[in-house]
Amino acid sequence: MQPPIPPDHQEHSFNPLGIFFFLIYVGMYGLFIFLNSFMPSFMGAPSFLGLNRSVAFGFLLIFGAVFLAFLYNQILSGQGKGRRA
């Protein structure tokens, strides 16, 4: 068993996938803000399960963020399997 690597010696790599996922989320959030600001009657109409579109879109934002985080973790976990410690 090898001793743990001190924090100042660990590998740090930049992955642009995180930036890409962040930009996807910012785009979704920007659309949410735009629709609520300039089309409030559209967002106030009932849609899914009797919820208005604003609340349904808010839940979509929350679940979308969790999904992107899960996807990011799965992709990066798969990249590290071939490395040796």
Secondary structure by P-SEA (a helix, b strand, c coil): ccccccccccbbbbbaaaaaaaaaaaaaaaaaaaaaacccccccccccccccaaaaaaaaaaaaaaaaaaaaaaaaaaaaccccc
